[in-house]
Amino acid sequence: MELVKSKGLVIFLVVMLSITVISSINTRKLDERNEDIEKSYISMNIK
């Protein structure tokens, strides 16, 4: 029974870790996209 609990805990931790990594990658992509939009918006306003 203890082995099942620890195995379930390990699986849970791995899933949480992968979700965290995926979400951090996604937010980094969004930040880059927002930066490009801001730069183009600023350059449009300067002209």
C-alpha positions in Angstrom: 0.0 0.0 0.0 2.8 2.4 0.9 4.5 1.7 -2.5 1.3 2.6 -4.3 1.0 5.9 -2.4 4.6 6.9 -3.2 4.2 5.9 -6.8 1.1 8.0 -7.1 2.9 10.9 -5.4 5.8 10.6 -7.9 3.4 10.6 -10.9 1.6 13.6 -9.4 4.8 15.5 -9.0 6.0 14.7 -12.5 2.7 15.8 -13.9 2.8 19.1 -11.9 6.4 19.7 -13.0 5.6 19.1 -16.7 2.5 21.4 -16.5 4.7 24.1 -14.9 7.4 23.8 -17.6 4.8 23.9 -20.4 3.0 26.9 -19.0 6.3 28.8 -18.5 7.3 28.1 -22.1 3.9 29.4 -23.3 4.1 32.6 -21.2 7.6 33.2 -22.6 6.3 32.9 -26.2 3.4 35.3 -25.3 5.9 37.8 -23.8 7.9 37.7 -27.0 4.8 38.3 -29.2 3.7 41.1 -27.0 7.1 42.7 -27.2 7.0 42.6 -31.0 3.5 44.2 -31.0 4.7 46.9 -28.6 7.7 47.7 -30.8 5.6 47.9 -34.0 3.0 50.1 -32.2 5.7 52.5 -30.9 7.3 52.7 -34.4 3.9 53.5 -35.9 3.4 56.3 -33.4 6.8 57.8 -34.0 6.1 58.1 -37.8 
